[in-house]
Each structure stands twice: as structure tokens, then as C-alpha cells.
Amino acid sequence: MTSADGELEDRIRALLDARADTASICPSDVARAVAPGDWRPLMESVQEAARRLAAAGEVEITQKSDVVDPDSARGPIRIRRARTN
């Protein structure tokens, strides 16, 4: 993992910390926070960072509010804090 990867993970955590516990964020929120003028090239890296955090149990990847497998998800995703039931 590079320092840029760590920065993306930290930014995901920070954006989630700034929202309600039940809120989620879009990967583009993270990319825009890191590089407002040229955020699109960061999208795959942000999604990879989210997958790492999901594997560590910190976050969940969702589609239409349902938790999905980050490795098989296709299409738009959201990132939220992991929830314990």
C-alpha cells in the first residue's frame, strides 16, 4: 500500500466521521475531496481503498442500501460504516 492509498482510506474515514452513523458516501465524494479539479482518474483507486476497508471490517459496500460483495459489485456503489446487528 502506498501513501496515496493510505490517504484515500483516511479520507473515506474522515468523510464518514463527518456524517451521521447511518449515512453513506459515494466514492466520487472521496475523489473530489482529494482532487477537486481532476477527480475522475481517482475513482478506481477510491473503490480499491473502500474494498480494503471492507475486507478489514471497517466499512460496507452497498448498492440500493443492500450490502454487496465488493469484489463482484458492478455499477454505482456507496460506502458506509460497518454495522453490527
C-alpha positions in Angstrom: 0.0 0.0 0.0 1.3 3.4 -0.9 0.9 6.6 1.0 -1.6 7.7 -1.6 -3.6 4.6 -0.8 -3.5 5.4 2.9 -4.6 8.9 2.1 -7.7 7.6 0.3 -8.5 5.3 3.2 -8.1 8.2 5.7 -10.3 10.4 3.6 -13.0 7.7 3.5 -12.9 7.5 7.3 -12.9 11.3 7.6 -15.9 11.8 5.3 -17.8 9.1 7.2 -16.9 10.6 10.5 -18.3 13.9 9.4 -21.7 12.3 8.7 -24.4 10.6 10.7 -23.6 7.0 11.7 -26.2 5.7 9.3 -25.1 7.8 6.4 -23.1 6.6 3.4 -20.8 8.3 0.9 -20.2 8.0 -2.8 -16.7 7.1 -4.0 -16.8 10.4 -6.0 -17.1 12.3 -2.7 -13.7 11.0 -1.7 -12.2 11.6 -5.1 -13.5 15.2 -5.2 -12.2 15.8 -1.7 -8.7 14.7 -2.7 -8.5 16.3 -6.2 -11.4 18.7 -6.8 -10.3 19.7 -10.3 -9.3 16.3 -11.6 -11.1 13.7 -9.5 -12.3 11.1 -12.2 -8.9 9.4 -12.5 -9.0 8.6 -8.8 -12.3 6.6 -8.9 -10.8 3.1 -9.3 -8.3 3.9 -6.5 -11.0 5.1 -4.2 -13.0 1.9 -4.9 -9.9 -0.2 -4.2 -9.4 1.7 -0.9 -13.0 1.0 0.0 -12.6 -2.7 -0.8 -9.6 -2.8 1.6 -11.5 -1.2 4.3 -14.4 -3.6 3.7 -12.1 -6.5 3.9 -10.8 -5.1 7.3 -14.4 -4.9 8.5 -14.4 -1.1 8.8 -16.9 -0.3 6.1 -19.6 -1.9 4.0 -20.1 -1.5 0.2 -23.8 -1.1 -0.7 -26.0 -0.8 -3.7 -29.5 0.4 -3.3 -28.9 0.1 0.5 -28.1 -3.6 0.3 -24.6 -4.8 1.4 -22.9 -6.3 -1.6 -19.7 -8.3 -2.2 -17.1 -5.5 -3.0 -15.3 -7.8 -5.5 -18.4 -8.6 -7.5 -20.3 -5.3 -7.3 -21.0 -3.8 -10.7 -22.3 -0.3 -11.2 -22.7 2.6 -8.7 -21.7 1.8 -5.1 -21.9 3.6 -1.8 -19.7 3.3 1.3 -20.9 3.2 4.9 -19.6 2.3 8.3 -19.8 -1.4 9.0 -23.0 -2.1 11.0 -23.3 -4.8 13.7 -26.7 -6.4 14.0 
